[in-house]
Amino acid sequence: MNTTGLIAIASLLFIFAPTVTLTSEGPELKDIMQELRNNLVDISDGLLMDDFEQIARGATAIARHPKIPSAQVQLVAAELGPEMAAFKQLDNLVHDLSIEISAAASLRDRDAVISGYQSLIEGCLACHSTYKERVAAALSHATATEIPNDS
C-alpha cells in the first residue's frame, strides 16, 4: 500500500473513531456513563439471545468501570453537599448488583440475572432522576468557566 493510502486510512480512523475526553486520571464522567450504557445494552442483548457470557462481560464491565476523575468528584461533591453519601450509595448498589448479575450469568441462572438486572436498572434510574441534571450542570458550568492557561 502506498503512503497516500495509509494517510487516507489513518484519516478515516481519526475522523470516525469515537471521541473520549480524557483527563490525566482517565475518562471523564460523561464518557464513563456512556460506556456504562453500552454495558447495559450488552446485558440486555445477552438476555435476549440467551448469551450468558455476554451478560457476564457486560456486568463485569459495569463493576470495573473507571473511577471518576478526582477533580470531577470534587465538583459533584460541592454540588450535592450532604447528598453525596446517597449518591455514592447508589453507585455502590449498582456495583454490587453488577457483580451479582455476573455471578448469576456464570451459573446460567436466568431468573437471578433478570431479577438483578431489574434492580440494576432501578438503581440507575433512581440516580439519574435524582442527580443527573444537577451533576451535568455542575460539570458543564465548570467546563464553561475554565480559563485557558496562556503562560
Secondary structure, DSSP 4 states (H G I P E B T S, - for coil): --HHHHHHHHHHHHHHSPP--EETTEE-HHHHHHHHHHHHHHHHHHHHHT-HHHHHHHHHHHHTPPPPPHHHHHHHHHHHGGGHHHHHHHHHHHHHHHHHHHHHHHTT-HHHHHHHHHHHHHHHHHHHHHHHHHHHHHHHHHHHT------
